Amino acid sequence: MSSTPAALTAFTTEVFTTLGLPDEDAAVSARALVHADTRGIASHGVANLSRVYLPLLRSGRARPEAKPERLVDRGPALLVDGDRALGLWLAAAAVDLAALRAADYGVGVVSVRNGTHFGAAGFHALRAAEQGMVGVVLANCGHQALAPGPSGGRKLLGTNPIGIACPAGGHPPFLLDMSTTTAPTGKVRQAARAGVAAPTGWLTDGAGPVHDPAALDSGAGWLTWLGAPGPAEYKGFGLGLAVEVLAALVPGAGLGPTADAAADDDIGFLALALAPETLRPGFAADADRLFGAVLDAGETYPGVPESRLHADAHAHGVPLADDIRAELDAIAEDLGITPLDRR
């Protein structure tokens, strides 16, 4: 079955307003989830309403009434306490603030602590690209550690995602959205729900590959780093540790390697916006030539396949697995709101 993006966004917005989020915060949060569903990243879309965001809000670990505070404002650089706001809109607001400062200074950097899960990093980075800027968004996993270093031992870091977006002139925006582990937890759990094997390289038990995706949550396997297997895995681990530095160490958020807790609380973000046109003319034309040359060479780049999926979703609807549709119906009944199929 499928749903129009508009109906899915309206439904998700009402879920969040019913749970106490202000209207605009709820709308941004809904768009963040539907962004993932329309671009083929169902592991980070509305499937996480019942798995991530409702539990966060109902437990109090995320605060619908949160009031983030600017602790330090140095013009192009700011430090923000997120007040446990829902990361779906908090990270978007951080990018918007970074872009606002970049328009004046050429660069805007917003460091955030005390945040919560923010969904697909690409949604947030793309907000800067839509303003003609380069957007970079990084996040750690707060106190949660999911994977040990390449040598094994105790778990140290989370998936530590990276989102980078750049306008591409008349071509689809460049949009890199990736975890620094070989696969994010959402995709592993999606495989477990679907009853399919995890591809070789996603998980390991230290002795070799693990193909049962349920091993992630049972503790029988853990995530590998980009570049696995072998010495190249240190590249992914190095990227993950770099994200920990930039997104969490700088603002003073929870650090995975030093944490005693297991929950992804006190997540740190880095939102960076670069405004090249404030530094030199011609950036937009050069970007058009750069990405056009890649396409002319018969290659694609991150953002192109997702852009095609996005267009297809708006033309033909967002596909929703039967189990996800049933979960959305259960949410509607629980909250007393109009179900998706009546929108």
Contacts in CASP RR format, 6 or more apart in sequence:
PFRMAT RR
TARGET T0000
AUTHOR 0000-0000-0000
METHOD contacts of the structure
MODEL  1
MSSTPAALTAFTTEVFTTLGLPDEDAAVSARALVHADTRGIASHGVANLS
RVYLPLLRSGRARPEAKPERLVDRGPALLVDGDRALGLWLAAAAVDLAAL
RAADYGVGVVSVRNGTHFGAAGFHALRAAEQGMVGVVLANCGHQALAPGP
SGGRKLLGTNPIGIACPAGGHPPFLLDMSTTTAPTGKVRQAARAGVAAPT
GWLTDGAGPVHDPAALDSGAGWLTWLGAPGPAEYKGFGLGLAVEVLAALV
PGAGLGPTADAAADDDIGFLALALAPETLRPGFAADADRLFGAVLDAGET
YPGVPESRLHADAHAHGVPLADDIRAELDAIAEDLGITPLDRR
1 319 0 8 1.000
1 320 0 8 1.000
1 322 0 8 1.000
1 325 0 8 1.000
2 316 0 8 1.000
2 317 0 8 1.000
2 318 0 8 1.000
2 319 0 8 1.000
2 320 0 8 1.000
3 11 0 8 1.000
3 317 0 8 1.000
3 318 0 8 1.000
3 320 0 8 1.000
3 340 0 8 1.000
3 343 0 8 1.000
4 314 0 8 1.000
4 317 0 8 1.000
4 318 0 8 1.000
5 34 0 8 1.000
5 37 0 8 1.000
5 38 0 8 1.000
5 313 0 8 1.000
5 314 0 8 1.000
5 317 0 8 1.000
5 318 0 8 1.000
7 340 0 8 1.000
7 343 0 8 1.000
8 34 0 8 1.000
8 37 0 8 1.000
8 46 0 8 1.000
8 318 0 8 1.000
8 340 0 8 1.000
9 27 0 8 1.000
9 30 0 8 1.000
9 31 0 8 1.000
9 34 0 8 1.000
10 30 0 8 1.000
10 343 0 8 1.000
11 30 0 8 1.000
11 328 0 8 1.000
11 332 0 8 1.000
11 337 0 8 1.000
11 338 0 8 1.000
11 339 0 8 1.000
11 340 0 8 1.000
11 343 0 8 1.000
12 29 0 8 1.000
12 30 0 8 1.000
12 33 0 8 1.000
12 34 0 8 1.000
12 46 0 8 1.000
12 49 0 8 1.000
13 23 0 8 1.000
13 26 0 8 1.000
13 27 0 8 1.000
13 29 0 8 1.000
13 30 0 8 1.000
14 26 0 8 1.000
14 335 0 8 1.000
14 337 0 8 1.000
14 338 0 8 1.000
15 26 0 8 1.000
15 30 0 8 1.000
15 49 0 8 1.000
15 54 0 8 1.000
15 331 0 8 1.000
15 335 0 8 1.000
15 337 0 8 1.000
16 25 0 8 1.000
16 26 0 8 1.000
16 29 0 8 1.000
16 30 0 8 1.000
16 53 0 8 1.000
16 64 0 8 1.000
16 86 0 8 1.000
17 23 0 8 1.000
17 26 0 8 1.000
18 335 0 8 1.000
18 336 0 8 1.000
18 337 0 8 1.000
19 54 0 8 1.000
19 57 0 8 1.000
19 58 0 8 1.000
19 64 0 8 1.000
19 335 0 8 1.000
20 26 0 8 1.000
20 57 0 8 1.000
20 64 0 8 1.000
20 65 0 8 1.000
21 29 0 8 1.000
21 64 0 8 1.000
21 86 0 8 1.000
21 89 0 8 1.000
22 64 0 8 1.000
24 89 0 8 1.000
25 64 0 8 1.000
25 85 0 8 1.000
25 86 0 8 1.000
25 89 0 8 1.000
26 89 0 8 1.000
28 88 0 8 1.000
28 89 0 8 1.000
28 92 0 8 1.000
28 93 0 8 1.000
29 53 0 8 1.000
29 86 0 8 1.000
29 87 0 8 1.000
29 88 0 8 1.000
29 89 0 8 1.000
31 123 0 8 1.000
32 88 0 8 1.000
32 89 0 8 1.000
32 92 0 8 1.000
32 118 0 8 1.000
32 119 0 8 1.000
32 120 0 8 1.000
32 123 0 8 1.000
32 124 0 8 1.000
33 44 0 8 1.000
33 45 0 8 1.000
33 46 0 8 1.000
33 48 0 8 1.000
33 49 0 8 1.000
33 88 0 8 1.000
33 119 0 8 1.000
34 45 0 8 1.000
34 46 0 8 1.000
34 318 0 8 1.000
35 45 0 8 1.000
35 120 0 8 1.000
35 122 0 8 1.000
35 123 0 8 1.000
35 126 0 8 1.000
36 42 0 8 1.000
36 43 0 8 1.000
36 44 0 8 1.000
36 45 0 8 1.000
36 119 0 8 1.000
36 120 0 8 1.000
36 123 0 8 1.000
37 45 0 8 1.000
37 46 0 8 1.000
37 313 0 8 1.000
37 318 0 8 1.000
37 320 0 8 1.000
38 309 0 8 1.000
38 310 0 8 1.000
38 313 0 8 1.000
38 314 0 8 1.000
38 318 0 8 1.000
39 120 0 8 1.000
39 306 0 8 1.000
39 307 0 8 1.000
39 309 0 8 1.000
39 310 0 8 1.000
39 313 0 8 1.000
40 306 0 8 1.000
40 309 0 8 1.000
41 120 0 8 1.000
41 177 0 8 1.000
41 306 0 8 1.000
42 190 0 8 1.000
42 321 0 8 1.000
42 324 0 8 1.000
43 184 0 8 1.000
43 186 0 8 1.000
43 187 0 8 1.000
43 189 0 8 1.000
43 190 0 8 1.000
44 119 0 8 1.000
44 120 0 8 1.000
44 184 0 8 1.000
44 186 0 8 1.000
45 119 0 8 1.000
45 120 0 8 1.000
46 320 0 8 1.000
46 324 0 8 1.000
46 328 0 8 1.000
47 190 0 8 1.000
47 321 0 8 1.000
47 324 0 8 1.000
47 327 0 8 1.000
48 119 0 8 1.000
48 186 0 8 1.000
49 327 0 8 1.000
49 328 0 8 1.000
49 331 0 8 1.000
50 327 0 8 1.000
50 330 0 8 1.000
50 331 0 8 1.000
51 189 0 8 1.000
52 117 0 8 1.000
53 62 0 8 1.000
53 86 0 8 1.000
53 88 0 8 1.000
53 117 0 8 1.000
54 331 0 8 1.000
55 61 0 8 1.000
56 62 0 8 1.000
56 86 0 8 1.000
56 116 0 8 1.000
56 117 0 8 1.000
57 64 0 8 1.000
57 86 0 8 1.000
60 84 0 8 1.000
61 84 0 8 1.000
61 116 0 8 1.000
61 263 0 8 1.000
61 265 0 8 1.000
62 84 0 8 1.000
62 85 0 8 1.000
62 86 0 8 1.000
62 87 0 8 1.000
62 116 0 8 1.000
62 117 0 8 1.000
63 83 0 8 1.000
63 84 0 8 1.000
63 85 0 8 1.000
64 86 0 8 1.000
66 82 0 8 1.000
66 83 0 8 1.000
66 84 0 8 1.000
66 85 0 8 1.000
66 86 0 8 1.000
66 90 0 8 1.000
67 83 0 8 1.000
68 80 0 8 1.000
68 81 0 8 1.000
68 82 0 8 1.000
68 83 0 8 1.000
68 85 0 8 1.000
68 90 0 8 1.000
68 93 0 8 1.000
68 112 0 8 1.000
69 80 0 8 1.000
69 81 0 8 1.000
69 82 0 8 1.000
69 83 0 8 1.000
70 78 0 8 1.000
70 79 0 8 1.000
70 80 0 8 1.000
71 79 0 8 1.000
71 80 0 8 1.000
71 81 0 8 1.000
72 78 0 8 1.000
72 79 0 8 1.000
75 101 0 8 1.000
75 104 0 8 1.000
75 105 0 8 1.000
76 101 0 8 1.000
76 102 0 8 1.000
76 104 0 8 1.000
76 105 0 8 1.000
76 106 0 8 1.000
76 107 0 8 1.000
76 108 0 8 1.000
76 109 0 8 1.000
77 108 0 8 1.000
77 109 0 8 1.000
77 110 0 8 1.000
77 111 0 8 1.000
78 97 0 8 1.000
78 101 0 8 1.000
78 109 0 8 1.000
78 110 0 8 1.000
78 111 0 8 1.000
79 111 0 8 1.000
79 112 0 8 1.000
79 113 0 8 1.000
79 251 0 8 1.000
80 94 0 8 1.000
80 97 0 8 1.000
80 110 0 8 1.000
80 111 0 8 1.000
80 112 0 8 1.000
80 113 0 8 1.000
80 251 0 8 1.000
81 112 0 8 1.000
81 113 0 8 1.000
81 114 0 8 1.000
82 90 0 8 1.000
82 112 0 8 1.000
82 113 0 8 1.000
82 114 0 8 1.000
82 115 0 8 1.000
83 114 0 8 1.000
84 114 0 8 1.000
84 115 0 8 1.000
84 116 0 8 1.000
84 265 0 8 1.000
85 115 0 8 1.000
85 116 0 8 1.000
86 116 0 8 1.000
87 115 0 8 1.000
87 116 0 8 1.000
87 117 0 8 1.000
87 118 0 8 1.000
87 119 0 8 1.000
87 267 0 8 1.000
87 269 0 8 1.000
88 117 0 8 1.000
88 118 0 8 1.000
88 119 0 8 1.000
90 112 0 8 1.000
90 115 0 8 1.000
90 116 0 8 1.000
90 118 0 8 1.000
90 269 0 8 1.000
91 112 0 8 1.000
91 118 0 8 1.000
91 119 0 8 1.000
91 121 0 8 1.000
91 124 0 8 1.000
91 137 0 8 1.000
91 139 0 8 1.000
91 269 0 8 1.000
91 271 0 8 1.000
92 123 0 8 1.000
92 124 0 8 1.000
92 127 0 8 1.000
94 110 0 8 1.000
94 112 0 8 1.000
94 124 0 8 1.000
94 269 0 8 1.000
94 271 0 8 1.000
95 110 0 8 1.000
95 124 0 8 1.000
95 125 0 8 1.000
95 127 0 8 1.000
95 128 0 8 1.000
95 135 0 8 1.000
95 137 0 8 1.000
95 271 0 8 1.000
95 273 0 8 1.000
96 127 0 8 1.000
97 110 0 8 1.000
97 271 0 8 1.000
98 108 0 8 1.000
98 109 0 8 1.000
98 110 0 8 1.000
98 128 0 8 1.000
98 135 0 8 1.000
98 271 0 8 1.000
98 272 0 8 1.000
98 273 0 8 1.000
99 108 0 8 1.000
99 127 0 8 1.000
99 128 0 8 1.000
99 131 0 8 1.000
99 133 0 8 1.000
99 135 0 8 1.000
99 273 0 8 1.000
99 275 0 8 1.000
101 107 0 8 1.000
101 108 0 8 1.000
101 109 0 8 1.000
101 110 0 8 1.000
101 273 0 8 1.000
102 108 0 8 1.000
102 128 0 8 1.000
102 133 0 8 1.000
102 273 0 8 1.000
102 274 0 8 1.000
102 275 0 8 1.000
102 278 0 8 1.000
103 131 0 8 1.000
103 275 0 8 1.000
103 278 0 8 1.000
105 278 0 8 1.000
106 274 0 8 1.000
106 275 0 8 1.000
106 278 0 8 1.000
106 279 0 8 1.000
107 272 0 8 1.000
107 273 0 8 1.000
107 274 0 8 1.000
107 275 0 8 1.000
108 272 0 8 1.000
108 273 0 8 1.000
108 274 0 8 1.000
109 270 0 8 1.000
109 271 0 8 1.000
109 272 0 8 1.000
110 269 0 8 1.000
110 270 0 8 1.000
110 271 0 8 1.000
110 272 0 8 1.000
111 247 0 8 1.000
111 250 0 8 1.000
111 251 0 8 1.000
111 268 0 8 1.000
111 269 0 8 1.000
111 270 0 8 1.000
112 251 0 8 1.000
112 253 0 8 1.000
112 268 0 8 1.000
112 269 0 8 1.000
112 270 0 8 1.000
112 271 0 8 1.000
113 248 0 8 1.000
113 251 0 8 1.000
113 252 0 8 1.000
113 253 0 8 1.000
113 254 0 8 1.000
113 266 0 8 1.000
113 268 0 8 1.000
114 253 0 8 1.000
114 266 0 8 1.000
114 268 0 8 1.000
115 253 0 8 1.000
115 266 0 8 1.000
115 267 0 8 1.000
115 268 0 8 1.000
115 269 0 8 1.000
116 264 0 8 1.000
116 265 0 8 1.000
116 267 0 8 1.000
117 264 0 8 1.000
117 267 0 8 1.000
118 124 0 8 1.000
118 139 0 8 1.000
118 267 0 8 1.000
118 269 0 8 1.000
120 177 0 8 1.000
121 137 0 8 1.000
121 138 0 8 1.000
121 139 0 8 1.000
121 161 0 8 1.000
121 162 0 8 1.000
121 163 0 8 1.000
121 177 0 8 1.000
121 178 0 8 1.000
122 137 0 8 1.000
122 163 0 8 1.000
122 165 0 8 1.000
122 175 0 8 1.000
122 176 0 8 1.000
122 177 0 8 1.000
124 137 0 8 1.000
124 163 0 8 1.000
124 271 0 8 1.000
125 135 0 8 1.000
125 136 0 8 1.000
125 137 0 8 1.000
125 163 0 8 1.000
125 164 0 8 1.000
125 165 0 8 1.000
125 175 0 8 1.000
125 177 0 8 1.000
126 165 0 8 1.000
126 173 0 8 1.000
126 175 0 8 1.000
127 135 0 8 1.000
128 134 0 8 1.000
128 135 0 8 1.000
128 165 0 8 1.000
128 273 0 8 1.000
128 274 0 8 1.000
129 135 0 8 1.000
129 165 0 8 1.000
129 166 0 8 1.000
129 167 0 8 1.000
129 173 0 8 1.000
129 174 0 8 1.000
129 175 0 8 1.000
130 167 0 8 1.000
130 173 0 8 1.000
131 273 0 8 1.000
132 167 0 8 1.000
132 275 0 8 1.000
132 277 0 8 1.000
132 284 0 8 1.000
133 167 0 8 1.000
133 273 0 8 1.000
133 274 0 8 1.000
133 275 0 8 1.000
133 276 0 8 1.000
134 164 0 8 1.000
134 165 0 8 1.000
134 166 0 8 1.000
134 167 0 8 1.000
134 273 0 8 1.000
134 274 0 8 1.000
134 276 0 8 1.000
135 163 0 8 1.000
135 164 0 8 1.000
135 165 0 8 1.000
135 166 0 8 1.000
135 271 0 8 1.000
135 272 0 8 1.000
135 273 0 8 1.000
135 274 0 8 1.000
136 162 0 8 1.000
136 163 0 8 1.000
136 164 0 8 1.000
136 270 0 8 1.000
136 271 0 8 1.000
136 272 0 8 1.000
136 273 0 8 1.000
136 274 0 8 1.000
137 162 0 8 1.000
137 163 0 8 1.000
137 164 0 8 1.000
137 269 0 8 1.000
137 270 0 8 1.000
137 271 0 8 1.000
137 272 0 8 1.000
138 160 0 8 1.000
138 161 0 8 1.000
138 162 0 8 1.000
138 163 0 8 1.000
138 243 0 8 1.000
138 246 0 8 1.000
138 247 0 8 1.000
138 269 0 8 1.000
138 270 0 8 1.000
139 160 0 8 1.000
139 161 0 8 1.000
139 243 0 8 1.000
139 247 0 8 1.000
139 267 0 8 1.000
139 268 0 8 1.000
139 269 0 8 1.000
139 270 0 8 1.000
140 157 0 8 1.000
140 158 0 8 1.000
140 160 0 8 1.000
140 243 0 8 1.000
140 244 0 8 1.000
140 247 0 8 1.000
140 248 0 8 1.000
140 253 0 8 1.000
140 254 0 8 1.000
140 255 0 8 1.000
140 256 0 8 1.000
140 267 0 8 1.000
140 268 0 8 1.000
141 157 0 8 1.000
141 158 0 8 1.000
141 159 0 8 1.000
141 160 0 8 1.000
141 256 0 8 1.000
141 264 0 8 1.000
141 267 0 8 1.000
142 248 0 8 1.000
142 253 0 8 1.000
142 254 0 8 1.000
142 255 0 8 1.000
142 256 0 8 1.000
142 259 0 8 1.000
142 264 0 8 1.000
142 265 0 8 1.000
142 266 0 8 1.000
142 267 0 8 1.000
142 268 0 8 1.000
143 254 0 8 1.000
143 255 0 8 1.000
143 256 0 8 1.000
143 259 0 8 1.000
143 260 0 8 1.000
143 261 0 8 1.000
143 262 0 8 1.000
143 263 0 8 1.000
143 264 0 8 1.000
143 265 0 8 1.000
143 266 0 8 1.000
144 158 0 8 1.000
144 256 0 8 1.000
144 259 0 8 1.000
144 261 0 8 1.000
144 262 0 8 1.000
144 263 0 8 1.000
144 264 0 8 1.000
144 265 0 8 1.000
145 154 0 8 1.000
145 155 0 8 1.000
145 156 0 8 1.000
145 157 0 8 1.000
145 158 0 8 1.000
145 256 0 8 1.000
145 257 0 8 1.000
145 259 0 8 1.000
145 262 0 8 1.000
146 155 0 8 1.000
146 157 0 8 1.000
146 158 0 8 1.000
146 159 0 8 1.000
146 181 0 8 1.000
146 185 0 8 1.000
146 222 0 8 1.000
146 223 0 8 1.000
147 155 0 8 1.000
147 156 0 8 1.000
147 157 0 8 1.000
147 158 0 8 1.000
147 159 0 8 1.000
147 181 0 8 1.000
147 222 0 8 1.000
147 223 0 8 1.000
147 224 0 8 1.000
147 225 0 8 1.000
148 154 0 8 1.000
148 155 0 8 1.000
148 156 0 8 1.000
148 222 0 8 1.000
149 156 0 8 1.000
149 157 0 8 1.000
149 225 0 8 1.000
149 237 0 8 1.000
150 225 0 8 1.000
150 228 0 8 1.000
150 230 0 8 1.000
150 233 0 8 1.000
150 234 0 8 1.000
150 237 0 8 1.000
152 206 0 8 1.000
155 222 0 8 1.000
156 256 0 8 1.000
156 257 0 8 1.000
157 180 0 8 1.000
157 237 0 8 1.000
157 240 0 8 1.000
157 241 0 8 1.000
157 244 0 8 1.000
157 256 0 8 1.000
157 257 0 8 1.000
158 181 0 8 1.000
158 223 0 8 1.000
158 240 0 8 1.000
158 256 0 8 1.000
159 179 0 8 1.000
159 180 0 8 1.000
159 181 0 8 1.000
159 184 0 8 1.000
159 185 0 8 1.000
159 223 0 8 1.000
160 179 0 8 1.000
160 180 0 8 1.000
160 181 0 8 1.000
160 239 0 8 1.000
160 240 0 8 1.000
160 243 0 8 1.000
160 244 0 8 1.000
160 247 0 8 1.000
161 177 0 8 1.000
161 178 0 8 1.000
161 179 0 8 1.000
161 180 0 8 1.000
161 184 0 8 1.000
161 243 0 8 1.000
162 176 0 8 1.000
162 177 0 8 1.000
162 178 0 8 1.000
162 179 0 8 1.000
162 180 0 8 1.000
162 239 0 8 1.000
162 243 0 8 1.000
163 175 0 8 1.000
163 176 0 8 1.000
163 177 0 8 1.000
163 178 0 8 1.000
164 174 0 8 1.000
164 175 0 8 1.000
164 176 0 8 1.000
165 173 0 8 1.000
165 174 0 8 1.000
165 175 0 8 1.000
165 176 0 8 1.000
166 173 0 8 1.000
166 174 0 8 1.000
166 287 0 8 1.000
167 173 0 8 1.000
167 174 0 8 1.000
167 284 0 8 1.000
167 287 0 8 1.000
168 174 0 8 1.000
168 287 0 8 1.000
168 288 0 8 1.000
168 290 0 8 1.000
168 291 0 8 1.000
168 292 0 8 1.000
169 284 0 8 1.000
169 285 0 8 1.000
169 287 0 8 1.000
169 288 0 8 1.000
169 291 0 8 1.000
170 288 0 8 1.000
171 288 0 8 1.000
171 291 0 8 1.000
171 292 0 8 1.000
171 295 0 8 1.000
171 304 0 8 1.000
172 303 0 8 1.000
172 304 0 8 1.000
172 306 0 8 1.000
172 307 0 8 1.000
172 308 0 8 1.000
173 303 0 8 1.000
173 307 0 8 1.000
174 291 0 8 1.000
174 301 0 8 1.000
174 302 0 8 1.000
174 303 0 8 1.000
175 302 0 8 1.000
175 303 0 8 1.000
175 306 0 8 1.000
175 307 0 8 1.000
176 302 0 8 1.000
176 303 0 8 1.000
177 302 0 8 1.000
177 306 0 8 1.000
178 226 0 8 1.000
180 225 0 8 1.000
180 226 0 8 1.000
180 236 0 8 1.000
180 237 0 8 1.000
180 238 0 8 1.000
180 239 0 8 1.000
180 240 0 8 1.000
180 243 0 8 1.000
181 223 0 8 1.000
181 224 0 8 1.000
181 225 0 8 1.000
181 226 0 8 1.000
181 236 0 8 1.000
182 201 0 8 1.000
182 202 0 8 1.000
182 223 0 8 1.000
182 224 0 8 1.000
182 225 0 8 1.000
182 226 0 8 1.000
182 227 0 8 1.000
182 228 0 8 1.000
183 198 0 8 1.000
183 199 0 8 1.000
183 202 0 8 1.000
183 223 0 8 1.000
185 216 0 8 1.000
185 223 0 8 1.000
187 202 0 8 1.000
188 198 0 8 1.000
188 202 0 8 1.000
188 203 0 8 1.000
188 213 0 8 1.000
188 216 0 8 1.000
188 223 0 8 1.000
189 213 0 8 1.000
189 216 0 8 1.000
189 217 0 8 1.000
191 197 0 8 1.000
191 198 0 8 1.000
191 213 0 8 1.000
192 213 0 8 1.000
192 214 0 8 1.000
192 216 0 8 1.000
192 217 0 8 1.000
193 323 0 8 1.000
194 321 0 8 1.000
195 213 0 8 1.000
196 213 0 8 1.000
197 211 0 8 1.000
197 212 0 8 1.000
197 213 0 8 1.000
198 210 0 8 1.000
198 211 0 8 1.000
198 212 0 8 1.000
198 213 0 8 1.000
198 215 0 8 1.000
199 211 0 8 1.000
200 209 0 8 1.000
200 211 0 8 1.000
201 209 0 8 1.000
201 224 0 8 1.000
201 228 0 8 1.000
201 229 0 8 1.000
202 210 0 8 1.000
202 213 0 8 1.000
202 223 0 8 1.000
202 224 0 8 1.000
203 209 0 8 1.000
203 210 0 8 1.000
203 211 0 8 1.000
203 212 0 8 1.000
203 213 0 8 1.000
203 215 0 8 1.000
203 216 0 8 1.000
203 221 0 8 1.000
203 222 0 8 1.000
203 223 0 8 1.000
203 224 0 8 1.000
204 210 0 8 1.000
204 221 0 8 1.000
204 222 0 8 1.000
204 224 0 8 1.000
204 228 0 8 1.000
204 229 0 8 1.000
205 215 0 8 1.000
205 220 0 8 1.000
205 221 0 8 1.000
205 222 0 8 1.000
206 221 0 8 1.000
208 229 0 8 1.000
209 229 0 8 1.000
210 220 0 8 1.000
210 221 0 8 1.000
212 220 0 8 1.000
215 221 0 8 1.000
216 222 0 8 1.000
216 223 0 8 1.000
224 233 0 8 1.000
225 233 0 8 1.000
225 234 0 8 1.000
225 235 0 8 1.000
225 236 0 8 1.000
225 237 0 8 1.000
225 238 0 8 1.000
225 240 0 8 1.000
226 233 0 8 1.000
226 235 0 8 1.000
226 236 0 8 1.000
226 239 0 8 1.000
227 233 0 8 1.000
227 235 0 8 1.000
227 236 0 8 1.000
244 255 0 8 1.000
244 256 0 8 1.000
244 257 0 8 1.000
246 270 0 8 1.000
247 253 0 8 1.000
247 268 0 8 1.000
247 269 0 8 1.000
247 270 0 8 1.000
248 254 0 8 1.000
248 255 0 8 1.000
248 256 0 8 1.000
248 267 0 8 1.000
248 268 0 8 1.000
249 255 0 8 1.000
250 270 0 8 1.000
251 268 0 8 1.000
251 269 0 8 1.000
251 270 0 8 1.000
252 268 0 8 1.000
253 266 0 8 1.000
253 267 0 8 1.000
253 268 0 8 1.000
253 269 0 8 1.000
254 265 0 8 1.000
254 266 0 8 1.000
254 267 0 8 1.000
254 268 0 8 1.000
276 283 0 8 1.000
277 283 0 8 1.000
277 284 0 8 1.000
291 301 0 8 1.000
294 300 0 8 1.000
294 301 0 8 1.000
295 301 0 8 1.000
295 304 0 8 1.000
320 328 0 8 1.000
325 340 0 8 1.000
328 339 0 8 1.000
328 340 0 8 1.000
329 339 0 8 1.000
329 340 0 8 1.000
329 341 0 8 1.000
332 338 0 8 1.000
332 339 0 8 1.000
332 340 0 8 1.000
333 339 0 8 1.000
END
